Amino acid sequence: MRLTGRWTISNNHIAFIYENQLFHPNGEEVYRVLDNEADSFIADIPCRKLRDEFSNVHFSKIGSPIKCQLDSENDEIMLLLYVMRKGKKIVIDMIEGEIIDQCIHGDEWFYVSGSIQELAEIFRKAGVKSCGRLTCAQYIEIIKNQDSFEKGTVINNVKISLLNKPVDIYAELPRKLNAKLYTYQKTGYFWMRYMLEENGGCILGDEMGLGKTLQVITLMLDYKNKGNTPMLVVAPVSLLQNWKRECEKFAPDLRCCVHHGAHRTGRFNEFDNYDVVIISYSIAVNDASILNMVEWKLVVLDEAQNIKNPDSERTKFVKKIPRRRSIAVTGTPFENHVSDIWSLVDFVIPGLFGTQEEYARTITDDLDGADKIEPMLSPIMIRRMVKDVATDLPDKIVIPQPLVMSSAEGMRYETFRENARASSQKGNINLGVLQKLRMFCTHPAICEEDCRDYYTASVKYQRFCEILEEVCSLGEKVIVFTSYQKMFEIIGKDVSTRYDIPVWKINGSTPVGERQSIVDSFNEFQGSALLVLNPRAAGTGLNITSANHVIHYNLEWNPALEDQASARAYRRGQQKTVFVYRLYYEDTVEQIVNERIERKREMASAAVVGTDGMVENRADIIAALNISPIKEENDG
């Protein structure tokens, strides 16, 4: 007996069944069967005529335009295709990536019009096979191409706040984590873990001071526990040692090494001995050949705005590093232009925003462009502001900034150290013998008149400028404390032109009667500004609560002096969380100063630490004379 086919309704469209196989004709094919009154949809396969099968259905020749609706549902992004027909929302079917452009609803059949082909092409590129749940990457592919559809085709109801947090913050943190995370930090960790599995990359864009490094270290410890090593951290040279120290403090199980300096390894297989390898952006260029011989399980870019220029050498080399997962860490994802974000996204999820040229054609460098980029960027970036998470924060956040001298600085420092040792061998054992060392650590230009470029001459000054740039991007104010008149001159001369912000100064030569008026001018100024203070001349008695960033550019032997200076901003009337940055060089006299301060604070003694060469100073002086930055580089 000859087999026959039959017409049926499948979901919201007309389909054809033959030998238990379901076929989905498009609107044109349905019309062909109707107009030619063919017996069958498939040649030589008999069946009842379509009009006879659906005798009570009106086959309309008036279509309705397709709509693509994006929604948030249970912290997931959902896709729905529909048309509005006689005031009702009618769902349109999509099967294996094919949009069915004909629909039956009640006693009416009609065709679907509008941007069907454009939608189908975007769905094909994004790998969308059916309506329902979308990945972040699929969502972004639709959003970034919405201008190619007929106006009103895409309805984006996705809530940005829900995009960032598809996580369970009450799940288990990695074992052997030596830290207590704030709630927002737990959210950041679980969100990054989710995003790396979902899309392979993400941007951690929290405002400065919210502990981005700790969140990443928590993630790296999770990766280590699961055997996903080695991992690579790329950071400014001024932060290499800070990353190593933070890893050792919060995740002692992570085997870390700083791959930097003249004596770094030239063999890629030695990286297998470590869980985390920490390098600078310049090393990413110089050692590309060995870095590219490793498949890194995770690559983290700290201060990732360093690759905002897609044409720079560092950007090109960093993006070539082989990796399974990518994280860009930056407190300033936007610096000057909306275009800055393309390169960051192209690192974390290559190709997501298309080519640089495609991005430039669709995203204008203005407010409209910023509005358009937000729904595309939000799914892959988590960014919390201090004001939004202040309930989880202490009133004051102290941020140590241990730094490592450049090779050139280290060599010059050694000359001064040897001179100081020679002086001490003549019986001159007092803190004064270390003065030249402390001055050089503040800035080489204080000791050497031939310094022409303040920025390149000092790693510490570079880090100071990086902090200042980020604070300025927030429109906030900074107080910087330094003991040396020459440093006042350097900052006053360089900062006002580098960042186009006003700089006020108070030191020992400032008349006492003028000091409050200077503070008043600083407090009343609208916008970013810098106030440079001597901790002894201006460390007490002044109320400077308009600033919530305090930088101790050179540390003082006396912790009470430092605390009093910080209290200029951290006092009643301060409305914002205060961030205190403490800059110091490791393996120099400044490390000894820092260790002494920490030791005295741990003692919880009310006594003021002496600076007059008493017996208690002797061990610190000897330690300072024997510690060398050159030794640290050789060890690296």
C-alpha positions in Angstrom: 0.0 0.0 0.0 1.4 3.4 -1.0 2.3 5.7 1.9 0.7 9.1 2.2 1.6 12.3 3.9 -0.5 14.6 5.9 -0.7 18.2 7.0 -0.5 19.0 10.7 0.1 21.9 13.1 3.4 22.0 14.9 3.6 24.5 17.7 2.4 27.7 15.9 2.9 26.8 12.2 1.7 24.4 9.6 4.0 21.3 9.0 3.9 18.2 6.8 4.5 14.6 8.0 5.8 11.8 5.9 7.2 8.5 7.2 7.4 9.9 10.7 9.5 12.8 9.5 8.3 16.4 10.1 8.9 19.0 7.4 8.5 22.7 7.9 7.5 24.6 4.8 8.1 28.3 4.6 5.4 30.9 3.8 6.2 30.9 0.0 5.9 27.1 -0.1 2.5 27.2 1.7 1.2 29.7 -0.8 2.5 27.6 -3.7 0.5 24.6 -2.5 -2.6 26.8 -2.0 -2.4 28.6 -5.3 -1.6 25.6 -7.5 -4.0 23.4 -5.5 -1.3 20.8 -5.5 -2.1 17.5 -3.8 1.1 17.4 -1.8 3.9 19.5 -0.4 6.4 16.8 -1.6 6.1 15.7 -5.2 4.5 12.3 -5.8 3.5 12.0 -2.1 -0.3 12.0 -2.0 -2.2 13.7 0.8 -5.3 15.7 1.4 -5.4 19.2 -0.1 -4.2 21.9 2.4 -7.5 23.8 2.2 -9.5 20.6 2.8 -7.3 19.7 5.8 -7.9 23.2 7.3 -11.3 24.0 5.9 -12.1 26.3 8.8 -8.9 28.4 8.5 -8.7 31.7 6.7 -5.4 31.9 4.8 -4.6 35.6 4.9 -2.4 37.4 2.4 -1.6 40.2 4.9 1.6 39.5 6.9 2.9 40.9 10.2 6.5 42.0 10.9 8.6 39.9 13.2 9.8 41.1 16.6 12.9 39.9 18.5 12.4 40.4 22.2 15.2 40.0 24.7 14.4 39.6 28.4 15.9 38.8 31.8 14.4 35.8 33.5 15.8 34.0 36.6 19.2 35.8 35.9 19.3 34.4 32.4 18.9 36.1 29.0 15.9 34.9 27.1 15.0 35.2 23.4 11.4 35.4 22.1 10.3 35.8 18.4 6.8 37.1 17.9 4.4 39.2 15.9 1.6 41.5 17.0 -1.6 40.4 15.3 -4.9 42.0 15.9 -3.6 43.3 19.3 -2.2 39.9 20.4 1.3 38.8 20.8 1.8 35.5 18.8 4.9 33.5 19.2 6.9 32.7 16.0 8.7 29.3 15.8 12.4 28.8 15.2 13.7 25.3 14.5 17.4 24.4 14.3 18.2 28.0 13.6 15.6 28.5 10.9 12.9 31.1 11.5 9.5 29.7 10.4 8.0 32.6 8.5 4.4 31.4 8.5 2.1 31.1 11.5 -1.3 29.7 12.3 -3.2 31.1 15.2 -6.8 30.0 15.9 -8.7 30.1 12.7 -6.2 32.3 10.8 -3.0 31.6 8.9 -0.6 34.4 7.9 3.0 34.9 6.8 5.7 36.7 8.7 7.5 39.7 7.3 10.2 42.1 8.3 13.9 41.5 9.0 13.7 37.7 8.9 16.8 37.2 6.7 18.9 39.7 8.7 17.9 38.0 12.0 18.6 34.5 10.5 22.1 35.6 9.5 22.9 37.0 12.9 21.5 33.9 14.6 23.7 31.8 12.4 26.8 33.8 13.2 25.9 33.6 17.0 25.0 30.0 17.0 21.4 30.6 18.1 19.4 27.5 17.2 16.1 28.2 19.0 14.2 30.6 21.1 14.9 30.5 24.9 18.1 31.0 26.8 21.0 32.9 25.2 24.6 33.1 26.3 26.1 36.6 26.9 28.0 36.3 23.6 24.9 35.5 21.6 23.0 38.4 23.3 25.8 40.8 22.4 25.9 39.6 18.8 22.2 40.5 18.4 22.5 43.9 20.2 25.5 45.1 18.3 23.8 44.4 14.9 20.4 45.8 15.8 20.8 48.8 13.5 20.8 46.4 10.5 17.3 45.4 11.2 14.1 47.3 10.5 13.4 49.9 13.1 11.6 48.4 16.1 12.5 44.8 15.3 14.6 44.3 18.5 13.1 45.0 21.9 15.7 44.8 24.6 14.2 44.4 28.0 17.2 42.8 29.6 18.0 44.4 33.0 21.6 45.4 33.2 21.7 44.8 36.9 20.7 41.1 36.4 23.3 40.6 33.7 26.1 41.0 36.1 25.2 38.6 38.8 24.1 35.1 37.7 25.8 33.6 40.7 25.3 32.0 44.1 27.3 33.9 46.6 26.7 31.3 49.3 28.5 28.6 47.4 31.9 27.4 48.8 34.9 29.6 48.4 38.2 27.9 47.4 39.9 25.9 50.1 43.0 27.4 51.7 41.9 31.0 51.0 43.5 33.1 53.7 41.1 36.0 53.5 37.6 37.1 54.5 35.8 38.4 51.5 33.2 41.2 51.6 29.9 40.2 50.0 30.6 42.2 46.8 34.0 40.5 46.5 32.3 37.1 46.8 29.9 38.2 44.0 32.9 39.3 41.9 34.6 36.0 42.4 31.6 33.8 41.6 30.6 36.0 38.7 34.1 35.8 37.1 34.1 32.0 37.6 30.7 31.8 35.9 31.7 34.1 33.0 34.9 32.3 32.3 33.0 29.0 31.9 30.2 30.7 29.9 32.2 32.9 27.5 35.9 32.4 28.2 36.6 35.9 29.3 35.4 38.9 31.3 36.3 42.4 32.6 36.6 43.1 36.3 36.0 46.9 36.3 35.5 47.7 40.0 36.3 51.2 41.1 39.8 51.6 42.6 40.2 50.4 46.2 37.6 47.6 46.1 40.0 44.8 46.2 40.1 43.6 42.6 43.4 41.8 43.1 42.0 39.7 46.0 39.0 38.7 43.9 41.3 37.5 41.1 43.6 35.7 43.5 40.5 33.9 44.9 39.7 32.8 41.3 43.3 31.7 40.7 43.3 29.6 43.8 40.1 27.9 42.6 41.9 27.2 39.3 44.9 25.8 41.1 42.7 23.5 43.2 41.2 22.2 40.0 44.6 21.6 38.3 44.2 24.5 35.9 47.8 25.8 35.8 49.9 27.6 34.9 48.4 31.0 34.9 49.9 34.3 33.8 49.5 37.8 35.3 50.6 40.8 33.2 50.9 44.0 35.1 52.7 47.4 35.2 56.3 46.9 36.4 55.4 48.9 39.5 52.9 46.3 40.6 54.8 43.0 40.0 56.0 42.7 43.6 52.6 43.7 45.0 51.0 40.8 43.0 53.5 38.3 44.4 53.1 39.6 48.0 49.3 39.5 47.8 49.3 36.0 46.4 51.6 34.8 49.2 49.4 36.6 51.8 46.0 35.4 50.7 46.7 32.2 48.9 50.0 30.7 50.3 49.4 27.5 48.3 49.9 29.4 45.0 53.4 28.9 43.8 54.3 32.3 42.3 57.3 33.8 40.5 58.0 37.2 39.1 59.5 36.7 35.7 61.4 40.0 35.3 64.9 41.3 35.3 68.2 40.4 33.6 68.4 37.0 35.2 65.0 35.7 34.4 64.7 32.2 32.9 64.9 31.7 29.1 63.3 28.2 29.2 59.6 28.0 28.9 59.3 24.6 30.6 60.4 26.2 33.9 57.0 27.9 34.1 55.6 24.4 34.8 57.1 24.7 38.3 54.7 27.5 39.2 51.0 28.1 39.4 51.2 31.8 38.7 53.8 33.6 36.6 53.9 37.4 37.0 55.3 39.6 34.2 55.3 43.2 33.0 53.9 44.5 29.8 57.4 45.0 28.4 58.3 41.4 29.2 55.2 40.3 27.3 56.8 41.8 24.3 60.5 40.9 24.9 59.8 37.3 25.9 57.0 36.6 23.5 58.8 33.6 22.0 58.8 31.6 25.3 55.5 32.9 26.6 53.8 31.7 23.4 55.2 28.1 23.9 52.9 27.7 26.9 49.1 27.2 26.8 48.2 29.4 29.8 45.0 28.2 31.5 44.3 31.9 32.5 45.8 35.2 31.5 45.1 38.2 33.7 45.8 41.8 32.6 46.1 44.2 35.5 45.6 47.9 34.8 44.3 46.6 31.4 43.8 50.1 30.1 47.5 49.7 29.1 46.2 47.9 26.0 43.5 50.4 25.0 45.6 51.4 21.9 45.0 48.4 19.6 47.9 49.5 17.4 50.5 49.5 20.1 53.2 46.8 20.2 52.3 45.7 23.8 48.6 45.2 22.8 49.5 43.1 19.7 51.8 40.9 21.7 49.6 40.4 24.7 46.7 39.3 22.5 48.8 36.7 20.9 49.6 34.9 24.2 48.0 31.4 24.0 45.3 31.1 26.6 42.0 29.3 27.5 40.5 32.1 29.7 41.1 35.8 29.9 40.4 38.5 32.5 41.0 42.2 32.0 41.3 44.1 35.4 40.9 47.9 35.3 39.3 50.6 37.4 39.1 52.8 34.3 37.7 50.8 31.4 36.9 54.1 29.7 39.7 56.7 29.9 39.3 59.2 27.1 37.2 57.7 24.3 34.4 55.1 23.9 36.7 53.4 21.4 39.0 52.5 24.3 36.8 49.6 25.2 37.2 47.7 21.9 40.7 46.5 22.6 39.8 45.3 26.1 36.9 43.3 24.8 38.9 42.0 21.9 41.4 40.6 24.4 38.9 38.9 26.8 36.6 37.5 24.0 38.3 37.9 20.7 36.0 38.9 17.8 33.0 39.6 20.1 32.7 43.2 19.0 33.9 42.5 15.4 36.9 44.1 13.9 38.1 47.5 14.9 36.8 49.0 11.7 33.3 47.4 12.2 33.2 48.7 15.8 34.2 52.3 14.7 31.4 52.3 12.1 28.7 51.4 14.6 29.9 52.9 17.9 30.4 56.7 17.7 32.7 58.4 20.1 30.0 60.4 21.9 27.2 60.0 24.3 25.1 58.1 21.8 28.0 55.7 21.3 28.3 55.3 25.1 24.6 54.5 25.4 24.8 52.0 22.6 27.9 50.2 24.1 26.4 49.8 27.6 24.1 46.9 26.8 26.9 45.2 24.9 29.5 45.8 27.5 27.5 45.1 30.7 27.1 41.4 30.2 30.8 40.8 30.2 31.9 43.4 32.7 31.2 43.7 36.4 31.8 47.2 37.9 30.9 48.2 41.4 31.3 51.8 42.7 32.4 52.6 46.2 29.2 54.4 46.9 27.2 51.3 46.0 29.1 48.9 48.3 30.1 51.2 51.1 28.1 49.2 53.7 30.6 46.4 53.2 33.7 48.6 53.6 35.5 50.0 56.5 35.8 53.8 56.7 39.4 53.7 55.7 41.2 51.3 53.3 45.0 51.3 53.5 46.6 50.1 50.2 50.3 49.2 50.5 52.1 49.7 47.2 55.4 47.8 47.4 57.5 48.7 44.4 60.7 47.4 42.7 63.3 49.8 41.4 64.3 49.7 37.7 67.8 48.4 36.9 69.0 51.9 36.4 67.6 53.1 39.7 69.0 50.1 41.5 72.6 50.7 40.2 72.5 54.3 41.3 71.0 53.4 44.7 73.9 51.0 45.2 76.4 53.9 44.9 74.6 55.9 47.7 74.3 52.7 49.8 78.0 52.0 49.6 78.8 55.6 50.6 76.4 55.3 53.6 78.0 52.0 54.7 81.4 53.6 54.5 80.1 56.5 56.7 78.7 54.0 59.2 82.0 52.2 59.5 83.5 55.4 60.9 81.1 55.2 63.8 78.3 57.3 62.3 75.4 55.0 63.3 72.3 57.2 63.3 69.2 57.6 61.1 70.8 60.6 59.4 73.3 58.4 57.6 70.3 56.9 55.7 69.0 60.3 54.6 70.6 60.2 51.1 69.1 56.7 50.6 65.6 58.0 51.5 65.9 61.0 49.3 67.0 58.9 46.3 64.0 56.5 46.9 61.7 59.5 46.9 63.0 60.5 43.5 66.5 60.3 41.8 66.2 64.0 40.8 66.4 65.0 44.5 70.0 63.7 44.5 71.0 64.1 40.9 70.7 67.5 39.1 70.9 66.0 35.6 67.5 64.2 35.7 65.6 65.4 32.7 62.5 63.1 32.6 60.8 62.9 36.0 58.4 60.1 34.8 60.9 57.6 33.3 63.5 58.2 36.0 61.4 56.7 38.9 59.2 53.6 39.1 57.6 55.2 42.2 56.7 58.4 40.4 55.2 56.3 37.6 53.0 54.5 40.1 52.1 57.9 41.6 51.0 59.1 38.2 49.0 55.9 37.6 47.1 56.4 40.8 46.6 60.1 40.2 45.3 59.4 36.7 42.7 57.0 37.9 41.5 59.4 40.7 41.2 62.2 38.2 39.1 60.0 36.0 36.7 59.8 38.9 36.7 63.5 39.4 38.0 63.2 42.9 40.7 64.9 44.9 44.1 63.7 46.2 46.4 64.7 49.1 50.0 63.6 48.8 52.5 63.8 51.7 56.2 64.1 51.1 59.0 65.4 53.3 61.3 66.8 50.6 61.1 70.3 49.2 62.6 69.1 45.8 59.7 66.6 45.5 57.3 69.5 46.0 58.9 71.3 43.1 58.8 68.1 40.9 55.1 67.5 41.6 54.1 71.1 41.2 56.0 71.5 37.9 55.0 68.1 36.3 51.5 67.3 37.5 49.7 70.6 36.6 50.8 70.2 33.0 50.5 66.4 32.8 46.9 66.2 34.1 45.7 69.8 33.7 44.6 70.0 37.4 45.4 72.7 40.0 48.1 71.9 42.5 48.3 73.5 46.0 51.2 73.1 48.4 51.8 73.5 52.1 55.2 73.0 53.6 57.5 74.5 56.2 58.0 77.7 54.2 54.2 78.3 53.9 53.2 81.1 56.4 50.9 79.6 59.1 48.3 82.3 58.5 48.0 81.3 54.8 47.6 77.5 55.3 43.9 77.4 56.1 43.1 79.6 53.1 45.0 77.2 50.8 43.0 74.3 52.3 39.7 76.3 51.8 40.6 76.9 48.1 41.3 73.2 47.7 38.1 72.2 49.4 36.0 74.6 47.5 37.4 73.7 44.0 34.9 71.7 41.9 36.7 68.8 40.2 39.9 66.9 40.6 42.8 68.7 42.4 46.0 67.9 44.2 47.2 69.2 47.5 50.9 68.5 48.4 51.7 68.6 52.1 54.6 68.1 54.3 53.5 65.7 57.1 55.2 67.8 59.8 54.0 71.2 58.6 50.5 70.2 57.6 50.0 66.8 59.4 47.8 68.2 62.1 45.1 70.7 62.6 43.8 70.8 59.1 40.4 69.5 57.9 40.6 68.4 54.3 37.6 66.2 53.9 37.0 67.2 50.3 39.7 64.7 49.4 39.2 61.0 49.9 42.6 59.8 48.5 45.7 60.1 50.5 49.2 59.2 49.1 52.1 58.8 51.4 54.8 59.3 48.8 57.7 58.6 51.2 57.2 56.8 54.5 58.2 58.3 57.8 60.0 56.4 60.6 57.2 57.5 63.0 53.9 55.7 62.4 52.1 58.3 64.6 53.2 61.0 62.1 51.8 59.0 59.2 48.5 58.3 61.0 48.1 62.0 61.9 48.7 62.9 58.3 46.1 60.4 57.0 43.6 61.9 59.5 43.5 65.2 57.6 41.1 63.4 55.2 39.9 60.6 57.5 37.9 62.5 60.0 34.4 63.6 60.9 32.7 65.2 58.0 34.2 62.8 55.4 31.4 61.5 53.3 33.3 59.0 51.2 35.5 56.0 51.9 39.1 57.1 52.3 41.8 55.3 50.4 45.4 55.6 51.8 48.2 54.6 49.5 51.6 53.8 51.0 54.4 53.9 48.3 57.7 52.3 49.1 60.5 50.4 47.4 61.3 46.8 48.5 64.9 45.8 49.2 65.8 49.4 50.1 65.8 51.6 53.2 62.1 52.1 52.6 61.4 48.4 53.2 63.1 48.7 56.6 61.0 51.9 57.4 57.8 50.0 56.5 58.7 47.0 58.5 59.5 49.2 61.5 56.1 51.0 61.2 54.3 47.7 61.0 56.2 46.3 63.9 55.5 49.3 66.1 51.8 49.2 65.2 51.6 45.6 66.1 53.0 46.4 69.5 49.9 48.7 70.0 52.1 51.0 72.0 51.1 54.5 72.6 54.7 55.6 72.7 56.0 57.8 69.9 58.9 56.1 68.1 62.1 58.0 68.4 64.1 59.2 65.5 67.2 60.5 67.3 69.6 57.6 66.9 68.8 55.8 70.2 69.8 52.1 70.6 66.4 50.9 69.2 67.4 52.4 65.9 70.6 50.5 65.5 69.3 47.3 64.1 67.1 49.1 61.6 70.0 51.2 60.4 72.2 48.2 59.9 69.5 46.3 58.1 68.9 49.3 55.8 72.6 49.5 55.0 72.8 45.8 54.1 69.7 45.4 52.0 70.1 45.8 48.2 67.6 46.2 45.2 70.3 44.6 43.0 70.1 41.4 45.0 66.3 41.2 44.4 66.7 41.5 40.7 69.4 38.8 40.6 67.0 36.6 42.5 64.2 37.2 40.0 
